[in-house]
Amino acid sequence: METTTLSSKGQIIIPKALRDSHHWRPGTKFFIEETAAGLILKPASCFPSTSFEDGLGCAGYSGPAKTVEEMKEGIDEALRQEWQKDSTP
């Protein structure tokens, strides 16, 4: 078990081994929760912030832009085909 000290400014240093094992870097934000057993420290976000544009390449589509209605129709059609496959003996 590691120990640390509360500074005069109310700061606690998390030992490097623990920061490294949890991949916590400078600037990581945390929630702190008080429980009957003590304090619980949780990172505010498990994943880095991303934007919609960051995920666009994941879809594997490289044709012309689709409207929301066209995307909905495509999803509905794919679901119909899956349901038909599952219900065919």
C-alpha positions as CSV (number, residue, x, y, z in Angstrom):
1,M,0.0,0.0,0.0
2,E,1.3,3.4,-1.0
3,T,1.1,6.5,1.3
4,T,0.9,10.2,0.4
5,T,0.6,13.5,2.2
6,L,-2.0,16.3,2.0
7,S,-0.3,19.6,1.1
8,S,-1.1,23.0,2.7
9,K,-3.0,23.7,-0.6
10,G,-5.2,20.6,-0.2
11,Q,-3.3,18.7,-2.9
12,I,-2.5,15.0,-2.8
13,I,0.1,13.4,-5.0
14,I,-0.9,10.1,-6.5
15,P,2.2,7.9,-6.6
16,K,3.7,7.5,-10.1
17,A,3.3,3.7,-10.1
18,L,-0.5,4.2,-9.7
19,R,-0.7,7.0,-12.2
20,D,1.2,4.9,-14.8
21,S,-0.9,1.7,-14.1
22,H,-4.1,3.7,-14.7
23,H,-2.7,5.8,-17.6
24,W,-3.5,9.0,-15.8
25,R,-1.7,12.0,-17.3
26,P,-1.4,15.6,-16.2
27,G,-4.8,17.3,-16.7
28,T,-6.9,14.2,-16.0
29,K,-10.1,15.3,-14.3
30,F,-11.6,13.2,-11.5
31,F,-14.8,12.8,-9.6
32,I,-14.4,12.4,-5.9
33,E,-17.1,10.6,-3.9
34,E,-17.4,10.4,-0.2
35,T,-18.5,7.0,1.2
36,A,-18.7,5.4,4.6
37,A,-15.5,3.6,3.8
38,G,-13.6,6.8,2.7
39,L,-13.1,8.7,-0.5
40,I,-13.4,7.2,-4.0
41,L,-11.5,8.9,-6.8
42,K,-12.7,8.1,-10.3
43,P,-11.5,9.6,-13.7
44,A,-14.2,11.9,-15.1
45,S,-13.9,10.2,-18.5
46,C,-12.5,6.8,-19.4
47,F,-12.0,7.8,-23.1
48,P,-10.4,10.8,-24.7
49,S,-12.7,13.4,-26.1
50,T,-13.6,12.9,-29.8
51,S,-15.6,14.7,-32.3
52,F,-18.1,13.3,-34.9
53,E,-15.6,13.8,-37.6
54,D,-13.1,11.6,-35.7
55,G,-15.4,8.6,-36.1
56,L,-16.4,9.1,-39.8
57,G,-13.6,6.9,-41.1
58,C,-14.9,3.9,-39.0
59,A,-18.0,3.4,-41.1
60,G,-16.1,2.1,-44.2
61,Y,-18.3,4.1,-46.5
62,S,-16.6,6.2,-49.2
63,G,-19.5,7.1,-51.6
64,P,-21.4,10.3,-51.9
65,A,-22.9,11.8,-48.7
66,K,-26.2,10.3,-47.6
67,T,-29.1,12.1,-45.9
68,V,-30.4,10.9,-42.6
69,E,-33.5,9.5,-44.3
70,E,-31.4,7.5,-46.7
71,M,-29.3,6.1,-43.9
72,K,-32.5,5.2,-42.0
73,E,-33.9,3.4,-45.0
74,G,-30.6,1.5,-45.5
75,I,-30.7,0.4,-41.8
76,D,-34.3,-0.6,-42.1
77,E,-33.6,-2.7,-45.2
78,A,-30.6,-4.4,-43.6
79,L,-32.8,-5.3,-40.5
80,R,-35.5,-6.7,-42.8
81,Q,-33.0,-8.9,-44.5
82,E,-31.5,-10.2,-41.2
83,W,-35.0,-10.9,-39.8
84,Q,-35.9,-12.9,-43.0
85,K,-32.7,-14.9,-42.7
86,D,-33.4,-15.7,-39.1
87,S,-37.1,-16.7,-39.7
88,T,-36.3,-18.9,-42.8
89,P,-36.1,-22.6,-41.9
